[in-house]
Amino acid sequence: VGAHGARTCECKTGYSGSGVDCTDINECNLNDGNCSPNGICTNTPGSRTCACKTGFTGDGVTCNDANECLVANGGCAAEAVCSNSQGSRACACKTGYMGNGLMCSDVNECNTNRGGCSADATCTNTAGSRICGCKSGYTGHGVTCKDVDECAAANGGCSDDAVCTNTTGSRTCVCKTGFRGNGFSCTDINECSSNNGGCSPNASCANTP
C-alpha cells in the first residue's frame, strides 16, 4: 500500500505490489491453489481455476473417482472385463479370448490338446469356449467317452439269424451257421440242395432252419 498525496493505491486480491505496481500472484504455487489432490490448478489473472484430472469428477476443489466401467464398458472390448481403478480403469480379455482388452479375439481351444475333449469325441470351437461331443458309437459328456455296446439292444440292428459282436465304437453282424447274407438280412441255406445234405443216398434229406 502506498500513500501518494490525496489517494492510496492497494493491489486487488490476487495481485501483490505497492499499489502503483501490481503483479499477478500465482495461486497455484500456494498450496496447489487449494485444489483437490486429484485436480489441476491453472493460474488466471488475479485468481486460479481448479479442474479434476481425467478419471475424476467434481468441481476441481473436490474430486471423486469416476467409474469408467459404468459407461460403454469403459471403452474395453465387449469380450473384455473392465475393472475400475483410482482415476482410471483396466481392460482384460475374458477367458477364451486373447488381446489387449481393447481388442479381443476368440481363442480356438480345439487347436490345443483337442480342447481337452476325449480322443473319442469331436471338438467344436465356439465364441469364448468349445463343445466336446462323443463320436457315434460312444456315450458321455465329451471330455470322457465310453464305448456303447450296440449288441445290448435289439441285437444291434442285426438279423435275428445273425450274431452281433460289439466293437470299439461300432458292432459287426455275421449270419449264423446255416444262414447266408450280410448280417442285417440272413436267409436259410437249404443244405439238402447239395450232396443230399450229407445224408446217405438211401435217406431222404429234410431242410430245417
NORWO-V457363 format. One record per residue. N is the residue number from 1. RES is the residue in one letter. PSI is psi as a letter, one per 40 degrees, with the letter a starting at -180 (none if undefined). Layout:
BEGIN
n={N	N}
res={RES	RES}
psi={PSI	PSI}
END
This chain:
BEGIN
n={1	2	3	4	5	6	7	8	9	10	11	12	13	14	15	16	17	18	19	20	21	22	23	24	25	26	27	28	29	30	31	32	33	34	35	36	37	38	39	40	41	42	43	44	45	46	47	48	49	50	51	52	53	54	55	56	57	58	59	60	61	62	63	64	65	66	67	68	69	70	71	72	73	74	75	76	77	78	79	80	81	82	83	84	85	86	87	88	89	90	91	92	93	94	95	96	97	98	99	100	101	102	103	104	105	106	107	108	109	110	111	112	113	114	115	116	117	118	119	120	121	122	123	124	125	126	127	128	129	130	131	132	133	134	135	136	137	138	139	140	141	142	143	144	145	146	147	148	149	150	151	152	153	154	155	156	157	158	159	160	161	162	163	164	165	166	167	168	169	170	171	172	173	174	175	176	177	178	179	180	181	182	183	184	185	186	187	188	189	190	191	192	193	194	195	196	197	198	199	200	201	202	203	204	205	206	207	208	209}
res={V	G	A	H	G	A	R	T	C	E	C	K	T	G	Y	S	G	S	G	V	D	C	T	D	I	N	E	C	N	L	N	D	G	N	C	S	P	N	G	I	C	T	N	T	P	G	S	R	T	C	A	C	K	T	G	F	T	G	D	G	V	T	C	N	D	A	N	E	C	L	V	A	N	G	G	C	A	A	E	A	V	C	S	N	S	Q	G	S	R	A	C	A	C	K	T	G	Y	M	G	N	G	L	M	C	S	D	V	N	E	C	N	T	N	R	G	G	C	S	A	D	A	T	C	T	N	T	A	G	S	R	I	C	G	C	K	S	G	Y	T	G	H	G	V	T	C	K	D	V	D	E	C	A	A	A	N	G	G	C	S	D	D	A	V	C	T	N	T	T	G	S	R	T	C	V	C	K	T	G	F	R	G	N	G	F	S	C	T	D	I	N	E	C	S	S	N	N	G	G	C	S	P	N	A	S	C	A	N	T	P}
psi={h	h	h	g	b	e	i	i	h	h	i	i	h	e	i	i	a	e	d	d	h	h	h	h	h	g	d	e	e	h	f	f	e	f	i	i	d	f	i	h	h	h	i	i	h	e	a	i	i	h	h	i	i	h	e	i	i	a	e	d	d	h	h	i	h	h	g	d	e	e	h	f	f	e	e	i	i	d	e	i	h	h	h	i	i	h	e	a	i	i	h	h	i	i	h	e	i	i	a	e	d	d	h	h	i	h	h	g	d	e	e	h	f	f	e	e	i	i	d	f	i	i	h	h	i	i	h	e	a	i	h	h	h	i	i	h	e	i	i	a	e	d	d	h	i	i	h	h	g	d	e	e	h	f	f	e	e	i	i	d	f	i	h	h	h	h	i	h	e	a	i	i	h	h	i	i	h	e	i	i	a	e	d	d	h	h	i	h	h	g	d	e	e	h	f	f	e	e	i	i	e	e	i	h	h	h	i	i	none}
END
